[in-house]
Amino acid sequence: MRRLVIAVDCDDVLVRTTPFFVNAYNKKYGTHATLADARKTDSAIWGDEESVVLARWVALMEEPEYRSLAPDAEEVRVLQRLAQQHELHLVTARKPEEREATQALLDRELPAVFTSLEFVGWTGSKGQVTERMGADVLIDDNASHLHDALRHGLASDGAILFGDYAWSDKTGNYDDLTHCFDWPAVEHVIAALANKEG
């Protein structure tokens, strides 16, 4: 079995942050946004212009509930097993200012699972990071990050689109991605890749 280099996204792959943000935003600002609205910027949904809404989302990152988000028990077990056989890196679109909180999450929930913690920010390239580290796999809920990684040399069988989220664009071309709805499915795909010859 090959030892793979595996890049794992943080938000909505490792922890379910979007449901937190939508629920907390609705509660605090009296809106009625749904998970399907999460990637939209319409002021009619969020109750104000985009810059104000963005500032509010950033402020929600200081909430204790946000800082206590954690993976579920099944996910922890799968990641611990994968870390025994492969090299795992957390590659996130969080901003570098969230390093302390993100590291605290890993130390608390998944100690010694990830080799490194990589931040690309909201506009950075995960493809550049995966290329630099020689990743065999990227697990992400955002197809645009996966397609970026493919453009930077990631093999198509290592581009894993995670989850079945209401905010995902189902009209896009995902034929070049492997869709896994949960962590047991991810573990199965990675086992197949690790045992693949040549």
C-alpha positions in Angstrom: 0.0 0.0 0.0 1.3 3.5 -1.0 1.6 6.2 1.7 -0.4 9.1 0.3 -0.1 12.8 1.0 -3.6 13.9 1.8 -4.8 17.6 2.0 -8.0 18.1 4.0 -10.2 21.2 4.0 -11.3 22.6 7.4 -14.7 24.3 7.1 -17.6 22.0 6.3 -15.2 19.1 5.9 -13.5 18.9 9.2 -16.1 21.0 11.1 -19.6 22.1 10.0 -19.1 25.9 10.1 -21.6 27.1 7.6 -24.7 25.8 9.5 -23.3 27.6 12.6 -22.8 30.9 10.7 -26.3 30.8 9.0 -28.1 29.9 12.3 -26.1 32.4 14.4 -26.6 35.2 11.8 -30.4 34.6 11.6 -30.7 34.6 15.3 -28.6 37.8 15.8 -29.9 39.8 12.9 -33.5 38.5 12.4 -33.0 37.2 8.9 -34.3 34.0 7.4 -31.4 32.7 5.3 -31.1 29.0 4.6 -28.1 26.8 4.0 -28.8 27.1 0.2 -28.3 30.9 0.6 -24.9 30.6 2.3 -22.8 31.4 -0.8 -25.1 34.2 -2.0 -24.5 37.9 -1.4 -28.1 39.2 -2.0 -28.9 42.0 0.5 -32.5 40.8 0.5 -31.4 37.6 2.1 -28.9 39.0 4.6 -30.5 42.3 5.4 -27.7 44.6 4.4 -25.0 45.3 1.8 -22.2 42.8 1.2 -19.5 44.7 3.2 -21.7 44.9 6.3 -22.7 41.2 6.0 -19.1 40.2 5.7 -18.1 42.2 8.7 -20.9 40.5 10.7 -19.7 37.1 9.7 -16.2 37.9 10.8 -17.5 39.1 14.1 -19.3 35.8 14.5 -15.9 34.1 14.5 -15.3 35.5 18.0 -18.4 33.7 19.4 -17.5 30.9 21.9 -19.8 28.5 19.9 -17.7 29.0 16.8 -14.5 28.3 18.6 -15.9 25.1 20.1 -17.0 23.6 16.8 -15.7 20.0 16.5 -15.7 17.0 14.2 -18.0 14.2 15.1 -16.8 10.9 16.6 -16.9 8.9 13.4 -14.9 11.5 11.6 -12.3 11.5 14.3 -11.9 7.7 14.1 -11.5 7.8 10.3 -8.9 10.6 10.4 -7.0 8.8 13.2 -6.8 5.6 11.1 -5.8 7.6 8.0 -3.0 9.4 9.9 -1.5 6.0 10.9 -1.1 5.1 7.2 -0.8 8.4 5.4 0.5 12.0 5.7 -2.3 14.4 6.4 -2.2 18.2 6.1 -5.0 20.7 6.9 -5.3 23.1 4.0 -7.9 25.8 4.7 -9.3 29.0 3.1 -9.4 30.5 6.6 -7.4 33.6 7.0 -4.0 33.4 8.8 -5.5 35.4 11.7 -7.4 32.2 12.6 -4.3 30.1 13.1 -4.4 30.1 16.9 -8.1 29.1 17.0 -7.6 26.5 14.3 -4.5 25.0 15.9 -6.4 24.9 19.2 -9.2 22.9 17.5 -6.6 20.4 16.2 -4.8 20.1 19.5 -8.1 19.5 21.3 -9.9 17.1 18.9 -7.2 15.6 16.6 -3.8 15.7 18.3 -0.9 14.4 16.1 -3.2 13.7 13.1 -2.0 16.6 10.8 1.6 17.1 9.7 1.0 20.8 8.9 -1.6 23.5 8.9 -1.7 25.6 5.7 -3.7 28.9 5.3 -4.6 30.3 1.8 -7.1 32.9 3.0 -10.3 33.7 1.1 -8.7 34.3 -2.2 -5.6 32.1 -2.2 -4.8 29.0 -4.2 -5.2 25.6 -2.7 -3.8 24.2 -6.0 -0.5 26.0 -5.4 -0.3 24.5 -1.9 -1.2 20.9 -3.0 1.3 21.2 -5.8 4.1 22.3 -3.4 3.4 19.5 -0.9 3.0 16.9 -3.7 -0.5 16.0 -2.5 -2.1 12.9 -3.9 -5.5 13.8 -2.5 -7.5 17.0 -1.7 -10.7 16.6 0.2 -12.9 19.7 -0.1 -16.5 20.8 -0.2 -15.8 23.5 -2.7 -15.4 22.3 -6.3 -13.5 25.5 -7.3 -10.6 24.6 -4.9 -10.6 21.0 -6.4 -10.5 22.3 -10.0 -7.7 24.7 -9.0 -5.8 21.7 -7.6 -6.4 19.7 -10.8 -5.0 22.6 -12.8 -1.9 22.4 -10.6 -1.3 18.7 -11.3 -3.5 16.8 -8.8 -4.7 13.6 -10.4 -8.4 13.5 -11.0 -9.0 10.4 -8.9 -7.5 12.3 -5.9 -10.0 15.2 -6.2 -12.6 14.4 -3.6 -15.7 16.6 -3.4 -17.0 16.2 0.2 -20.6 16.3 1.4 -24.1 16.9 0.0 -24.6 20.5 1.0 -27.6 22.7 0.2 -25.2 25.5 -0.9 -23.3 23.4 -3.4 -23.9 24.2 -7.1 -25.2 21.0 -8.5 -25.2 22.4 -12.1 -21.5 22.5 -12.4 -19.3 19.9 -14.2 -18.2 17.5 -11.5 -17.4 14.6 -13.8 -13.6 15.0 -13.0 -14.3 14.8 -9.2 -14.9 11.9 -6.9 -18.0 12.7 -4.8 -18.0 11.3 -1.2 -21.0 12.1 1.0 -19.4 11.1 4.3 -16.1 10.1 5.9 -16.5 6.3 5.6 -16.8 6.8 1.8 -13.7 9.0 1.9 -11.8 6.2 3.7 -12.9 3.7 1.1 -11.8 5.8 -1.8 -8.4 6.5 -0.2 -7.9 2.8 0.5 -8.5 2.1 -3.2 -6.1 4.8 -4.2 -3.4 3.6 -1.9 -3.7 0.0 -3.2 -3.8 1.1 -6.9 -0.9 -0.2 -8.9 1.4 2.1 -10.8 
